[in-house]
């Protein structure tokens, strides 16, 4: 019962957003608001056709950020798990620190660096910035998982003439598929819900992710809540589909490697 109550509290804002997307904006300003809309309408969805461009932009950034996080994080986790480096504990601690430091604290330095190397107002700039959260998370998730793989599997690959890269591609990656999917999914979600990097690294409005496009519904003296709720509901769809499709991989990927036999 306690779990159900906590789940209800967590899901209530999402349910309110979805239901509110079906009511006219004028109803938001009426007294005594209700959870169930007084009048159901699809007008909000008809008025946000311009949001599909930002939706595609967010999808592109999130997919590329997840891919970059895996491309960098998988070899790094393999190296930390397999090679007996004396400072591995220090390395893992430093990686963990990157997850603790608030992103807003490094926003200004990243902005200054990107402005010098020409990565402002660009898809690659946003991909690299969002990967700054995905790469450490991928390393932290995959390192204990890979460390728990029996050494005999790698030794068998070595006897067959495989090098480190071939062993990683042919043995480690297939074995750690669940953890890789979980790490990739969370890296995707980090970038999908990003707002800070989108507003910091986009100075002229040429790149507009979905989170940043919500400002279009906010005027000086009026907020088009219907459009905001409809856009937020659409933004929930890709993330929800991925979470449902990858549910079993998430549970396996985040728990495997935590206990050794």
N, C-alpha and C positions, 0 to 999 in steps of 0.2 A: 504493500500500500504506500509506503514511503517513497519507493521508487516511482510508482505511478504518479504520485503527487509532484515529485520533482520534475518528471517528464512533462507533466501538464503545464507547470510553470515555465519551463524552457520553450515549449511549443506554442504557448499562448501568443507571444508577439508575432510569430510567423503566421498563425491562423488569423490574427487580426489584420495583418498586411494583406493576405490573400483575399479575405472577405471584403476588406475596404476597397480593394481594387475594382470591385463590381458596383460601387455606388458613386453617384455624381459628386463632383467636387463641392457643389453647393451644400450637400448634406453634412460635410465636415464642419461647417460653420453654424449648424443648427444647435440649439440647446439640447441637453440630455442625449448625447451620442450613444448609440447602441452597437453591440458587436455584430449583430445581424443587420445588414443594410436594409433601410426602409424601402429603397427602390433599387432593383437590380438593373444594371446596364452594362453594355459592352463598349460604351462610348470611349472610355479611357483607353482601351486597347486599340481602338480605331484611330486614336489621336497620337499614338506613339510610334507610328511607322518609321519616323526618322531615327528611332533608337536602335534599329537593326544594324546600322553602321557601327555605332559604339559596341553593340553586342558582338559583332564579328571581330572588332579590334581587341576586345577583352579576351575572346576565345583564342585568338592568335597569340597574344602576349602570354596567356596562361599556359597554353600548350608548349610554346617555345621555352618558357621558364622551367616547366617541369622536365622537358627534355634536356636542357642545359644542366639542371640540378643533378639528373641521373648520370649524364655523361661525365661530369666532374666528380660526383659523389661516390659512384660505384668503384672506380679505381682507387680513390682515396681510402674508402673503407676497406677495400681488399688489402692495400698496403699496410694499413694500421693493424689489421687483424692477423695477417700472415707473417709479415717481416718483424722479427724480434728486435724492435727498437727500444732502447733504454728509456727514452723520453716519451713513450706512448701515453703514459698517464697524464703528463703535462700537456701533450697535444690534445687529448680528449677534453681536458679541463678548459683549455683555451677555446676549443670548439663549442663547448657548452656555454661559455661566457657570451659568445655571440648570440645565443638564444635568449639570454637574460637582459642584455642591454636594450633599452627601448629604441625602436627604429628612429624616432624623432630626434634622438641625440646625434645620429650620424647623418641626418638629412642635409645639413649645411655643408659638411665636408664633401659628401658625395656630389652635391650640386656644384661645388667649386671645381672638383676634379673633372666631372663630366663636361662642364662648360669649357675647360681647357682642351679636352680631347675631342670635342665636337659630338657628344652623345646626347645633348639636350634635344628635346622635341623629336625623338626618334624611337622606333620600335626596339632596336637593339639596346638602347639605353634603359628602357623600362624592363626589358627582359633580364639584363644583367643585374639591375637593382633588385628586382623581385627574386632573382636566384640567390641573392645574399642571405635569404632566409631558408630557401629550399636546399642549398648545398649542405650547410651544417646539419640540418635535420636529417637529410639522407645519410650522411656519414654516421650520425649518432644512432640511427635505426639499423643500418646495415652492418656496422662493425661487430657488435656482439653476435649477430646472426651468422656472419661469415666465420667468426672465431669458433662457433659451435659446430661447424662442418668437420667431419672426421678428416684428419690429415691424410689418411689412406687414399681418399679420392684424388687429392692433388698429387700424391706420390705416384699413383697409377697413371695419371696424365703425363707426369714427368718421364716415366719409364717408356711411354709411347712416343716420346720425342717432343712433347708440347712444351712451349715456353710459357712465361708468366701470362702474356696476353692471351694466348690460345687457351690456357687453363682457365683464365677468367671468363672468356667468352663461351667455352664449351662445357665447363664444369660448374663454375661458381654461379654464373648468372641463371642457368636453368634451375639450379638447386635453391636459389634464393628468390625465386619468382614472386612468391607471396609478399616478401618484405619489400622488394623493388616496386611492386604495384602499389603497396601502401605508401611508401615514401614518395612515389611519383604523384599519387593522388593528393596527398597533403601539400606537395609543392605546387600542384595545380591550384588548389584552393587558396593557398597563400597569395598567389598572383591574381586569382579571380576576384578576391575580395579587397584587393589593394586600393587604397585611396591616397595615402601619403605620397608615394612615389609618383602617382599620376598627377597630383597637383603641384608637386615640387619640381619635377623634371620636365613639365610641359608648360613652357613660358608663353607660347604664342597660340595655343589652342589647336595646333595642327594634328596632334594625336589625342583623341578623346575616348578613353575607355568608358565602359558603362557606368562605373561608379562616379566618374567625373561629369557625365552627361546629366546627372540628376539636378545639377545646378540650373539647367535650362528651365526647370519648372518653378524656380524661386525668383520672384520679382521683388521690387523694393517694398511694396505694400500688399503683396498677394502671393500666396503659395498654392500651386495647383496640385493639391494632395492626391487627386485621382490619378494624374499622370505619374507621380512619384510611386504610388502603391502599385500601379500596373507594371511599371518598369522594374520595381523590386521583385514582383512576382515572377516576371520573366527571367530575372537574374537567378532566381532560386531553381529554375528548371534544370539547367545543365549540371549544377552541383548535386542536386537531388538524384538525378539519374545515375551519375557516377558513383555516388555513395551507395545507392541501392545495388548497382551492378557489382560493386567491389567490396561488399560488406564482408564476405567470408575471407577475402584476401587481407582486409584491414585487421580483422581479429587475429589471423594467423601471423601476419607480418609484424604486428606490434608486440606480440607475446613470445614468438619463437626467438630463441637465443637468450631469453631472460633466465632460463634454468638449464644448466648443463647436466647431462646424464652422469 
